[in-house]
Amino acid sequence: MSIPNMLAVVRLVLTPVVIWLVLDSPGDRSVAVIATVVFAVAALTDFADGYLARRWRITTTLGAFIDTVADKVLVAGALLALVQVGTVSAWVAFIIIGREIAIMGLRAVAALDQSTVPPSIWGKWKATFQFVAIGFAILKADVVLGPWRLDEWLMAVAVVVTVLSAGDYFGRFRSVFYRGDRAS
């Protein structure tokens, strides 16, 4: 197994650790810090695996699949744990996880049409904002800016970028839904 693929597997393995730590962290600042560090390490493997795969020219279909699954599992797992401990709104988790499912569906439809939906700059920004917002939500910094804490503001930005990213993907690849539907 290549190093980039191993990094994606490490992300998958770290996800239950992050979930366990988040669920164990309410009221214990040291556990929250450890959970944030483990989450940050897991998130950094996302950037490292893609970079190394492209740099070493060892991108594969399996690698892209493992990377995508690991990203979605890490984000969904962390968000669900944060909902459980009352740090993140269920609506935030629903929007972010729903977007991930919708884009996976778009990619599946495109694949049926022998097309691909490559990652976009919006997708990369989406991942970055989600990772940062989730990291701060795990840490639950007590920095209050107006009506919300810093982590809540960051999560709101992550939701906006997530929705914009979905709009970008569906806007650019809407034609995959209409191929073959034209009357003869």
C-alpha positions as CSV (number, residue, x, y, z in Angstrom):
1,M,0.0,0.0,0.0
2,S,1.3,3.4,-0.9
3,I,2.1,6.1,1.7
4,P,-0.8,8.4,0.5
5,N,-3.2,5.5,0.9
6,M,-1.8,4.6,4.3
7,L,-2.4,8.2,5.4
8,A,-6.0,7.9,4.4
9,V,-6.3,4.7,6.4
10,V,-4.7,6.5,9.4
11,R,-7.5,9.1,9.0
12,L,-10.1,6.3,9.1
13,V,-8.5,4.7,12.2
14,L,-8.2,8.1,14.0
15,T,-11.9,8.9,13.5
16,P,-13.3,6.6,16.3
17,V,-10.5,7.9,18.6
18,V,-11.7,11.5,17.8
19,I,-15.3,10.5,18.4
20,W,-14.5,8.8,21.7
21,L,-12.4,11.8,22.9
22,V,-15.1,14.3,21.9
23,L,-17.8,12.3,23.7
24,D,-15.5,12.1,26.8
25,S,-14.4,15.7,26.7
26,P,-17.4,17.8,28.1
27,G,-16.1,19.5,31.2
28,D,-12.6,18.2,30.8
29,R,-10.4,20.8,29.0
30,S,-7.4,18.5,28.8
31,V,-9.4,15.8,26.9
32,A,-10.8,18.5,24.6
33,V,-7.2,19.6,23.8
34,I,-6.2,16.0,23.1
35,A,-9.3,15.5,20.9
36,T,-8.4,18.7,19.0
37,V,-4.9,17.6,18.4
38,V,-5.9,14.1,17.2
39,F,-8.5,15.6,14.9
40,A,-5.9,18.1,13.6
41,V,-3.5,15.3,12.8
42,A,-6.3,13.3,11.1
43,A,-7.3,16.4,9.1
44,L,-3.6,17.1,8.1
45,T,-3.4,13.6,6.6
46,D,-6.0,14.7,4.1
47,F,-3.8,17.4,2.8
48,A,-0.7,15.3,2.9
49,D,-2.1,12.2,1.1
50,G,-3.3,14.2,-1.9
51,Y,-0.2,16.2,-2.1
52,L,2.1,13.2,-2.0
53,A,0.0,11.2,-4.4
54,R,0.2,14.0,-7.0
55,R,3.8,14.8,-6.3
56,W,4.9,11.2,-6.7
57,R,2.4,10.6,-9.5
58,I,0.8,7.7,-7.8
59,T,-2.8,8.7,-7.9
60,T,-5.1,5.7,-8.3
61,T,-8.8,5.1,-8.3
62,L,-8.5,3.1,-5.0
63,G,-6.6,6.0,-3.5
64,A,-9.2,8.5,-4.5
65,F,-11.9,6.3,-3.1
66,I,-10.1,5.7,0.3
67,D,-9.3,9.4,0.5
68,T,-12.9,10.5,-0.1
69,V,-14.4,7.9,2.3
70,A,-11.9,8.9,5.0
71,D,-12.7,12.6,4.6
72,K,-16.5,12.0,4.9
73,V,-16.2,9.6,7.8
74,L,-13.9,11.9,9.8
75,V,-16.2,15.0,9.2
76,A,-19.4,13.1,9.8
77,G,-18.1,11.3,12.9
78,A,-16.7,14.4,14.5
79,L,-19.9,16.4,13.7
80,L,-22.2,13.7,15.1
81,A,-20.1,13.5,18.3
82,L,-20.3,17.3,18.6
83,V,-24.0,17.2,18.2
84,Q,-24.2,14.6,20.9
85,V,-22.3,16.7,23.4
86,G,-24.4,19.8,22.4
87,T,-21.6,21.8,20.8
88,V,-22.9,21.8,17.2
89,S,-26.4,22.2,16.0
90,A,-28.0,19.2,14.4
91,W,-28.9,21.5,11.4
92,V,-25.3,22.2,10.8
93,A,-24.4,18.5,10.8
94,F,-27.4,17.8,8.5
95,I,-26.4,20.5,6.0
96,I,-22.7,19.4,5.9
97,I,-23.4,15.7,5.8
98,G,-26.2,16.1,3.3
99,R,-24.0,18.0,1.0
100,E,-21.4,15.2,1.1
101,I,-24.1,12.6,0.3
102,A,-25.4,14.8,-2.6
103,I,-22.0,15.3,-4.1
104,M,-21.3,11.5,-3.8
105,G,-24.6,11.0,-5.7
106,L,-23.5,13.5,-8.4
107,R,-20.3,11.6,-8.8
108,A,-22.1,8.3,-9.1
109,V,-24.5,9.7,-11.8
110,A,-21.5,11.1,-13.6
111,A,-19.7,7.8,-13.4
112,L,-22.8,6.0,-15.0
113,D,-22.3,8.5,-17.9
114,Q,-18.6,7.7,-18.1
115,S,-17.8,11.1,-16.7
116,T,-15.9,12.3,-13.7
117,V,-16.4,15.1,-11.2
118,P,-12.9,16.3,-10.3
119,P,-12.3,18.2,-7.0
120,S,-12.7,21.9,-7.3
121,I,-11.2,24.8,-5.5
122,W,-14.5,25.2,-3.7
123,G,-14.3,21.6,-2.6
124,K,-10.8,22.3,-1.2
125,W,-11.9,25.4,0.6
126,K,-14.9,23.6,1.9
127,A,-12.7,20.9,3.4
128,T,-10.4,23.5,4.9
129,F,-13.2,25.5,6.5
130,Q,-14.9,22.4,7.8
131,F,-11.7,21.1,9.4
132,V,-10.9,24.4,11.0
133,A,-14.5,24.9,12.3
134,I,-14.7,21.4,13.7
135,G,-11.3,21.7,15.4
136,F,-12.4,24.9,17.1
137,A,-15.8,23.3,18.0
138,I,-14.0,20.4,19.6
139,L,-11.8,22.8,21.6
140,K,-14.8,25.0,22.3
141,A,-12.8,28.1,22.9
142,D,-14.5,30.6,25.2
143,V,-13.9,33.5,22.8
144,V,-17.2,35.3,22.3
145,L,-17.7,37.6,19.4
146,G,-21.0,39.3,19.6
147,P,-23.9,36.8,19.9
148,W,-21.7,33.7,19.2
149,R,-18.5,32.0,20.3
150,L,-15.6,31.9,17.8
151,D,-16.3,28.2,17.0
152,E,-19.9,29.0,16.1
153,W,-18.9,31.8,13.7
154,L,-16.4,29.5,12.1
155,M,-19.0,26.7,11.8
156,A,-21.4,29.2,10.2
157,V,-18.7,30.1,7.6
158,A,-18.1,26.4,7.0
159,V,-21.8,25.9,6.3
160,V,-21.9,28.8,3.9
161,V,-18.8,27.6,2.0
162,T,-20.2,24.0,2.1
163,V,-23.5,25.2,0.4
164,L,-21.6,27.4,-2.1
165,S,-19.4,24.4,-2.9
166,A,-22.5,22.2,-3.6
167,G,-23.9,24.9,-5.8
168,D,-20.6,25.1,-7.7
169,Y,-20.5,21.3,-8.3
170,F,-24.2,21.0,-9.3
171,G,-23.9,24.1,-11.5
172,R,-20.9,22.9,-13.4
173,F,-22.0,19.3,-13.7
174,R,-25.8,19.6,-14.1
175,S,-25.6,18.3,-17.6
176,V,-24.9,14.8,-16.4
177,F,-28.5,14.6,-15.2
178,Y,-29.9,15.5,-18.7
179,R,-27.8,13.4,-21.0
180,G,-29.9,10.7,-22.6
181,D,-33.1,12.5,-21.6
182,R,-33.6,14.3,-24.9
183,A,-36.5,13.2,-27.1
184,S,-35.6,11.8,-30.4
